[in-house]
Amino acid sequence: MWITSRCHMNAERRNRFLEIYFHLLLAFYSVAAIGNSIIGRASGGEISGEIVLYLSILTLSISLIIFGFKFGETAAQHRACYLELQKLMGSSHEEDLNRRFIETIANVPNHSTMDYLRLAIAHPFTRVQNLKLPNGEYYTATRAALVRYAFNRVAVVMVLVIFTLPAWAVTGLNLSRFFL
């Protein structure tokens, strides 16, 4: 139960981060498109309509992603789940604990494998982790698990950075034309 609640905490953190990230990204694309109109006209070097159309389509796509994945709602569901699990852990009703545990997690989205790996691999540069197994031994991460964890973390960061590149490019072009 403790592991499940911690995994749901990681899932809530991940969904809150994605909600904030996509809202900021949406604002960044909007500012880049508006900046193109204002700075581009002032400098006489407005970027072509195709690029502005591309930014507009990306802004619409990001809006649909935010709406479709419902990161905020999912984060709230994960939070409600781990808070309920914490209540159950402090409960003295041991006889129906299994039934109440299943009822608690039944209507909540499941956490991802990465949420568990983030819990299990708290210190990616050491093999022995803080997480204890049911037998009392500390979890020892395999090299494959460490590599998978590192690869997933780097891949997520790269994808999130790549999403911002078009807006940076338009903003950079406009500012370079304005100041040069």
Helices and strands as residue ranges (DSSP letters): H 2-43, H 49-69, H 71-89, H 97-106, H 113-120, E 128-132, E 138-140, H 143-179
